[in-house]
Amino acid sequence: MEIFRSIVERRLRGALTLGGVAAGILAFTLTGATAEHFDARLADGIAYYRSSIQVADAASGPGAVISLGKIEPIQRLPGVAVALPSITVPARPSSMVPTPFGLPETIVYRDPRDRLYGAIQTGLAAGGPLEPSRQGQVVLGADLADEFGATVGDSVSLPVRPPNASPYFVSHTFRVVGILKKANALPDITAEVGLLDAQTLLQESLPASFRDRVDPTSLASSITVYGKPGTDLDRLADLINANVPGVTATRPTDYVTSIDPGAQLTAIAALLAVPFGAAVVAVGMHAAVIERRGEIALKMAFGAKAVHIVAEHVLEATTIGLAGGVMGVAVAVGVAAVLDLAGRWVGIDIFLITGRLALIALGLAGTLGACGGIVPALRATRLDPDLALRAP
């Protein structure tokens, strides 16, 4: 009770110290939430690219169209378990400029056999899967369904017509037959369609001068290759490049050699929060020692030991740190929700505050408080009771 009385009686000092800690934890939580977002979004993608080989047309590079005629010679190579067509088309063509904050929403086709080999597994929250023989159907990711306000049985237009659409832009109406469970991963921002629909959309995404000269049923964005158990996928990619003309097979390690940005962002968050928060608590507790030197001296005169004085001040500093941490996390949750809600209109979604992150932030806040209170607490035990009691 005495700790809370001290904080309440010295409102200005308490408010400034709480505010400083809260600001440090706010910075940590928001930066950490960005790291959590990247970790969740990229984890499935990293696992997917680590377990497969992406093959694109050699002339146009990744992201262009490739002939399905390349599947057969790839399939014949030793070590290949299966080669499958993959199609990816922008869901919002006007928002496909890469940004460090979000990943583009896409329309995708996944061969049904991909689920037997691929690392990305998804479940349905509502509705059912696509019917192989039907066109005009779509299964929406959780974020896209929220963005469209769509439920099973509704109709949506894809791709979304941009404000500056060219006269050749084409959008199609699809009936929502399923909605995926929220995964905080790549499937949340995808719209899955059947093969013929995806090939039609891929053809229509090509330049107008070229699209009418190709057969859409012979096209894919890329070919995904899975190896047999025990096969070195990097060597298999080299084998594809050496034996199948006109294609570029990318080694899986090339997709995962870069450092995960989540770890870097978390380290930056800690570097921002730890020195700032510790300094604020230390200054606040030092001021408390000066203000309460008479009170401390009186306690020591009546027999209080140094360990009791240190424990009291460290406990007070820890309480202030935890209170500031709760404030910082609460503000971060509100700020993240508002910014993510606003960012969805421009395809930017960058924050994910998890229970793990909140616990780390609160633990960090308590640790900052305790560490920041140790030096002032030790200084308090060195006060001369006689001099302190005589001081004005």
Phi, psi and omega in degrees: 000324182296327179296312180293325178297321180296320180293318182291319183293329180251070189297317184296311179297317180297318181294318180294319180293314177301316180297321179295315178297316180300321180295318179295317180290326175300313178298317179298314186292316180293318178292319177295325178294326175295320177297317179298321179299311180295319180300314182292316182295321188267344185300312180295320180296318179297316179297321180296311182287337176287334186257004183215168177244130178263125183245125180237169177291131185293328184287324187256343179085177181301145178092350179267189181266152178225146180284136177293347176296345179281347183294316185299310179295329176292317183298332183282346184289144178295137179098347181275123176277314179197147175239124189234143176288145177225134182231131178226127181227140179299132175282330176233088185304332183280348184244028183272004178291124183297140176228159178283357188256336184208167178250146185290146175284136187226153169261130188229155167237128175240125175301136180307329180289343180299330181291340178280337185244327189287156181277340182272114178243134182232154176236159182268135173270332180204153177076206183221182181282173176293146174269121187306327186266002184251144173252166178079018179249153179213144170248120185264143169292161186300317181293319178295320178298318178296319182295319179278347187064035188260146172234172180300131182100343178284167176247140177228152178258126181223144348293162182290129182291122178284159180301327183256037184299142177284163179299342183267359182293136181233133175236146183239153178266128180238145176265130181284117179254347180199155176229128183285154174293147176296126184238353187052041182214183185306320181301339180298334186246029179240155172237114185265128180234172179285171185298310183296320177296317181294320179294323177295315179295322179296316178299317182289344177276350179283161177305142184302328182287347186245331191298325184284352183263003182240151176270114185299333182286354179256008189247154169210163175286320180200175176240127179262126184246130175249140181267161175289158181307133179087356182281134174283111187291329177296316179292325178294323177297318177297322179295320178297314180299325183280336189243346180244108183289149173083011179230160173235114177261123183269131178297136179303325181295337179292338179276340188238012181282335179289149182289138178300122182296340182299316181296320179296316182294322178295320177297319178298318180300316180295319179297328177286316190277319189296304181296319182296310182296316180297319180296318180297315180295318181298317179296316180296317181288329175296318176297324180295321179297318180295315181295326189251023183296327177294316179297318180294317180297321179297318178297319181291325178295328179271011171105004179295133180274163182301323182296327178291319179296314180298314181300318181297315183288321178293320178295320177296316180295321178295319178298316178297318179298315179295319178297317176295325177296316178300317178298315182297317180293318180298316179295320180298319179299316179294315181296316180298319180296317181294314182294321178293321178297317178290324183290338181296335180289339179242017176076025180243121179220108194238353186245141173214102180266111182261165176300323178299315180295318180298317179295320178297317180297316180292320176298319178296319180297315178297319179295319177300316180299314181296314180295320180291339181267349185294309184297311176300325179294317177296323177295325180296326182288346181266005178292141173275114185304320182295312181294321182293323181288332179277343183293144181293000000 
